[in-house]
Amino acid sequence: MADSGTAGAQRRAWLSAALLSVALLVMPVLVWLLLPRPGPVMPARREPAAALLPPPQPELTAPREVEAPPAPPPPPAPPREVTAASVGPVRGVVLDPEGHPSAGAMVSCREPPGASASADGEGRFELPAEADGCTATAAQPPYGDAEPTRVAAGRDNVLRLLAAGSIVGEVVDPSGRPVEAYLLAIESFTPAGSGANSNVNGRARKVSDPGGAFRWDALAPGRYVLTASSAGRPPARSRPVDVEAGRAAQRVRIVLAQGATLRGRVVDAASRAPVVEAQVELDSATSSGANAISLALTDGNGDYELEGVPASGPFSVRVRHQQYMAKIVSGLDARGAQSTRVDVELRQLDDGGAREELTGIGAMLSLSSGRVIIAGVVDGGPAASAGLMAGDVIARIDGRPTTELELADCIQRLRGPAGTVVTVGVEREGRTLDVTIRRDVVVR
């Protein structure tokens, strides 16, 4: 009995354990079925890294012929040349320093040369179409030239004249006493700024004043050198004088010293007979050509007496007669004496032959922008033989810069007795070369 009870108890224990196991299995299912179910939660989608993406595969297409790249477009057509007919005339007005129209002013182009016009009664001008874009200026005494201005067609161009200035001064002798009557002249003029060069060189006037005073008005702005001369007193120069627009340059003094007397006789070179009524006068005493020294005439014996030649320094005289070649006698110097003498032989003229003889280097000089230029050389003369030519710039003479000399000084220094030498510094193509030249007789 005890064994059967024990067996029953064991069966009940196994049954209880089995039921408990089933309950444990069934309970979750019942809970899952009875409770509400949430929507599904989707994990976030991640794109693969670009580096991990497989390379794109080329599209497989049928092979095709490779075409040449398209030709580049043609270059644009060159700009059409602007012709005179397409731009029309160049118009404008010229005004005086006060802003009023300047009737009669002359307008001219520096480039191209030759284009010019005169302003009408209202100061207006018209240049041809070819002047479009040129640099123009205007001139009308007594004003200073208008500053160069670029003018163009299609606009109202304005050129304004500069106000005039004055020079006030006196002429005295070496002791300071006034010279009451004299000839005053403009020896040289350099315009202010870049204005065109007014043609004033050589302009002269007679002055008579008990105090020797003068006033020269209506001068264009720029730098002036004046000369004065009177009977028995050779030309003398002022210092450089700067004239400003609308102002008067004051206290300009010119000292006139007493000159020397040149005496001599003029004869026929072949017969030695006196030449009567030959004219003897100073030559190139000033760059302007103005001087108050009267010429002398030879008498019946061929004798002459010229008063008022420079007492010191080189000078030249020109001797001429209608039946003879003119002769320039150069390299003369009174050396501070009251008188000096020179006899002259003249050669008779030949039909169609040369008309003048002189001693020097045989070069003609001119001024250009303040520089001494060789304008020409005499064929076969010393300058030509030394290789000098037209257009050369003379920078110095015997070591003296020509910028310190007036043109007349340069001429006198290049002239001189035959057989003497002069050293000339010549500029050509940016180079300067000193050339020693032996003076000789030059016939032209």
Residue pairs with C-beta under 8 A, 6 or more apart in sequence:
82 132
84 128
84 129
84 130
84 132
85 129
87 129
87 132
87 153
87 154
88 129
88 153
88 154
89 126
89 127
89 128
89 129
89 153
90 126
90 127
90 128
90 129
90 131
90 132
90 134
90 151
90 152
90 153
90 157
91 124
91 125
91 126
91 127
91 153
91 156
91 157
92 107
92 124
92 125
92 151
92 156
92 157
92 158
92 159
93 101
93 119
93 122
93 123
93 124
93 125
93 156
93 157
93 158
93 159
94 101
94 102
94 105
94 107
94 119
94 123
94 124
94 125
94 138
94 140
94 146
94 159
94 160
94 161
95 101
95 102
95 123
95 158
95 159
95 160
95 161
96 102
96 140
96 143
96 160
96 161
97 143
97 160
97 161
97 162
97 163
97 245
97 246
99 160
100 123
101 119
101 121
101 122
101 123
101 124
102 119
102 123
102 138
102 140
102 143
102 161
103 119
103 120
103 121
103 122
103 123
104 118
104 119
104 140
105 118
105 119
105 123
105 125
105 138
105 139
105 140
105 159
105 161
106 116
106 117
106 118
106 119
106 138
106 139
106 140
107 116
107 117
107 118
107 119
107 125
107 127
107 136
107 137
107 138
107 159
108 115
108 116
108 117
108 136
108 137
108 138
108 139
108 196
109 115
109 116
109 127
109 131
109 134
109 135
109 136
109 151
110 134
110 135
110 136
110 137
110 148
110 196
111 134
111 135
112 130
112 131
112 134
115 127
115 128
115 130
115 131
115 134
116 127
117 125
117 126
117 127
118 125
119 125
119 138
125 138
127 134
127 136
127 151
129 153
131 151
132 151
132 152
132 153
133 150
133 151
133 152
134 150
134 151
135 148
135 149
135 150
135 151
136 148
136 149
136 150
136 151
136 157
136 159
137 145
137 146
137 147
137 148
137 149
137 159
137 195
137 196
138 145
138 146
138 159
138 161
139 145
139 146
139 161
139 196
139 198
140 161
141 198
141 218
141 220
142 164
142 217
142 218
142 219
142 220
143 161
143 162
143 163
143 164
143 220
144 161
144 162
144 163
144 164
144 165
144 191
144 192
144 195
144 198
144 220
144 221
144 222
144 245
145 161
145 162
145 191
145 195
145 196
145 198
145 220
146 159
146 160
146 161
146 162
146 195
147 160
147 162
147 193
147 194
147 195
148 194
148 195
148 196
149 157
149 158
149 159
151 157
162 192
162 195
162 220
162 221
162 245
163 221
163 245
163 246
164 217
164 218
164 219
164 220
164 221
164 245
164 246
165 219
165 220
165 221
165 243
165 244
165 245
165 246
165 247
165 248
165 249
166 215
166 216
166 217
166 218
166 219
166 243
166 247
166 248
166 249
167 214
167 215
167 216
167 219
167 224
167 226
167 241
167 243
167 248
167 249
167 252
168 213
168 214
168 215
168 216
168 248
168 249
168 250
168 251
168 252
169 213
169 214
169 226
169 238
169 250
169 251
169 252
169 253
169 254
170 178
170 211
170 212
170 213
170 214
170 252
170 253
170 254
171 178
171 179
171 182
171 184
171 207
171 212
171 214
171 228
171 230
171 253
171 254
171 255
171 256
172 178
172 179
172 212
172 253
172 254
172 255
172 256
173 179
173 233
173 255
173 256
173 257
173 258
174 255
174 257
178 209
178 210
178 211
178 212
178 213
179 212
179 228
179 230
179 233
179 256
180 208
180 209
180 210
180 212
181 206
181 207
181 208
181 230
181 231
182 206
182 207
182 212
182 228
182 229
182 230
182 233
182 256
182 292
183 204
183 205
183 206
183 207
183 228
183 229
183 230
183 290
183 291
183 292
184 204
184 205
184 206
184 207
184 214
184 216
184 226
184 227
184 228
185 202
185 203
185 204
185 205
185 226
185 227
185 228
185 286
185 288
185 290
185 291
186 200
186 201
186 202
186 203
186 204
186 224
186 225
186 226
186 227
186 288
187 201
187 224
187 225
187 226
187 227
187 237
187 286
187 287
187 288
187 406
187 408
188 201
188 224
188 225
188 287
188 288
188 367
188 406
188 407
189 197
189 198
189 200
189 201
189 220
189 222
189 223
189 224
189 225
190 197
190 222
190 223
190 370
191 197
191 198
191 220
191 221
191 222
192 220
192 221
192 222
192 223
192 243
192 244
192 245
193 221
195 220
195 221
195 222
198 220
198 222
200 219
200 220
201 287
201 288
202 288
202 289
202 290
203 288
204 288
204 290
205 216
207 214
215 248
216 226
219 243
220 243
221 243
221 244
221 245
222 242
222 243
223 240
223 241
223 242
223 243
224 238
224 240
224 241
224 242
224 243
225 237
225 238
225 239
225 240
225 241
225 406
226 237
226 238
226 241
226 252
226 254
227 235
227 236
227 237
227 238
227 254
227 286
227 288
227 290
227 291
228 235
228 236
228 238
228 254
228 256
229 235
229 236
229 256
229 285
229 286
229 290
229 291
229 292
229 293
229 308
230 256
230 292
231 292
231 293
231 294
231 307
231 308
232 258
232 259
232 293
232 307
232 308
233 256
233 257
233 258
233 259
233 292
233 308
234 257
234 259
234 282
234 285
234 291
234 293
234 308
234 309
234 310
234 311
234 315
235 285
235 286
235 290
235 291
235 292
235 293
236 254
236 255
236 256
236 257
237 254
237 406
238 252
238 253
238 254
239 252
241 249
241 252
242 249
243 249
257 311
258 311
259 293
259 307
259 308
259 309
259 310
259 311
260 309
260 310
260 311
260 334
260 337
260 338
260 339
260 340
261 305
261 306
261 307
261 308
261 309
261 338
261 339
261 340
262 280
262 305
262 306
262 309
262 317
262 332
262 334
262 339
262 340
262 341
262 342
263 303
263 304
263 305
263 306
263 339
263 340
263 341
264 280
264 303
264 304
264 341
264 342
264 343
264 344
265 274
265 298
265 301
265 302
265 303
265 304
265 343
265 344
266 274
266 275
266 278
266 280
266 298
266 302
266 304
266 319
266 321
266 343
266 344
266 345
266 346
267 273
267 274
267 275
267 302
267 343
267 344
267 345
267 346
268 274
268 275
268 324
268 345
268 346
268 348
269 345
269 346
269 347
269 348
270 347
270 348
273 302
274 298
274 300
274 301
274 302
274 303
275 298
275 302
275 321
275 324
275 346
276 298
276 299
276 300
276 302
277 297
277 298
277 321
278 297
278 298
278 302
278 304
278 319
278 320
278 321
278 324
278 344
278 346
279 295
279 296
279 297
279 318
279 319
279 320
279 321
280 295
280 296
280 297
280 298
280 304
280 306
280 317
280 318
280 319
280 344
281 293
281 295
281 296
281 306
281 317
281 318
282 291
282 293
282 306
282 308
282 309
282 315
282 316
282 317
282 318
283 316
283 317
283 318
283 328
284 316
284 408
284 411
284 412
285 291
285 293
285 310
285 315
285 408
286 406
286 408
287 367
287 406
287 407
287 408
292 308
293 306
293 307
293 308
293 309
294 308
295 306
296 304
296 305
296 306
296 307
297 304
298 304
306 317
309 315
309 317
309 332
309 334
309 340
310 334
311 334
311 336
311 337
311 338
312 333
312 334
312 335
312 336
313 333
313 412
314 330
314 331
314 332
314 333
314 412
314 413
314 415
314 416
315 332
315 333
315 412
316 328
316 329
316 330
316 331
316 332
316 358
316 411
316 412
316 415
317 328
317 329
317 332
317 342
318 326
318 327
318 328
318 329
319 326
319 327
319 328
319 329
319 344
319 346
320 326
320 327
321 346
323 348
323 349
324 346
324 347
324 348
324 349
325 346
325 347
325 348
325 349
325 354
325 355
325 356
325 357
325 443
326 355
326 356
326 357
327 344
327 345
327 346
327 347
327 356
327 357
327 358
328 356
328 357
328 358
328 359
328 415
329 342
329 344
329 358
329 359
330 358
330 359
330 360
330 412
330 415
330 416
330 417
331 359
331 415
331 416
331 417
331 420
332 340
332 342
333 340
334 340
347 357
349 355
354 443
354 444
355 444
356 443
356 444
357 441
357 442
357 443
357 444
358 415
358 441
358 442
359 415
359 416
359 417
359 418
359 439
359 440
359 441
359 442
360 382
360 414
360 415
360 416
360 439
360 442
361 381
361 382
361 383
361 386
361 388
361 414
361 415
361 422
361 424
361 437
361 439
361 442
362 377
362 378
362 380
362 381
362 382
362 383
362 384
362 440
362 442
362 444
363 374
363 376
363 377
363 378
363 381
363 383
363 388
363 414
364 374
364 375
364 376
364 377
365 372
365 373
365 374
365 375
365 394
365 407
365 410
365 411
365 414
366 372
366 373
366 375
366 407
367 373
367 407
370 403
371 393
371 402
372 393
372 394
372 402
372 405
372 407
372 410
373 391
373 392
373 393
373 394
374 383
374 388
374 389
374 390
374 391
374 392
374 393
374 394
375 390
376 390
377 383
377 384
377 388
377 389
377 390
378 384
378 442
378 444
381 440
381 442
382 437
382 438
382 439
382 440
382 442
383 437
386 435
386 437
387 435
388 424
388 426
388 435
388 437
391 428
392 426
392 427
392 428
393 426
393 427
393 428
394 402
394 410
394 424
394 425
394 426
394 427
395 401
395 402
395 425
395 426
395 427
395 432
396 402
396 424
396 425
397 405
397 410
397 413
397 414
397 422
397 423
397 424
397 425
398 413
398 422
398 423
399 423
399 425
400 413
402 410
405 413
413 422
414 422
414 424
415 439
416 422
416 439
417 439
418 439
418 440
418 441
419 438
419 439
419 440
420 438
420 439
421 436
421 437
421 438
421 439
422 436
422 437
422 439
423 434
423 435
423 436
423 437
424 434
424 435
424 436
424 437
425 432
425 433
425 434
425 435
426 432
426 433
426 434
426 435
